[in-house]
């Protein structure tokens, strides 16, 4: 086993410890942790959780991904929906991707532009409000999880988004703002 693998394993366990210390393991209407299947089903649906439930479920989803991320860029068990959810500022646009692929005046690019102008500001506001009550310890656990996930194949095509999420969570109290 290479020293990089040993270090990655050690870092994974440090992140797991941070998550367990920062996030609740039970909540008022659920007295047991999520199963892996439940965590997978929640990955794309985190945005639909109530603010008071978000810390309980998010912590478990993050911890589940430490052991079960698939290294697949897309699919039902992909890490990407969670990273996208944690990118609160959503500064990196899909408009450029569509414009490069389809042309700047294509229906796909124009639809992406309309979506970003109408829906993205609402999602940004909702995320900002939902994460407002997160503690510095929770911000740090999320930051460390994102830094670890940045090395996974699941997210390698969207590193700008990962880095934007990391920057946000650093500002929220998760550490120095350097890159």
Buried (B, 14 or more C-beta within 10 A) or exposed (E): EEEEEEEEEEBBEEBBEBBBEBBBEEEEEBEEBBEEEBBBEBBBEBEEBEEEBBBBBBBBBBBBBBEEBBEBBEEEBBBBBBBBBBBBBBBBBBBEBBBEEBEEEEEBBBEBBEEBEEEBEEBBEEBEEBBEEBEEBBBBBBBBBBBBBBEBEBBEEBEEBBBBBBBBBBBBBBBEEEE
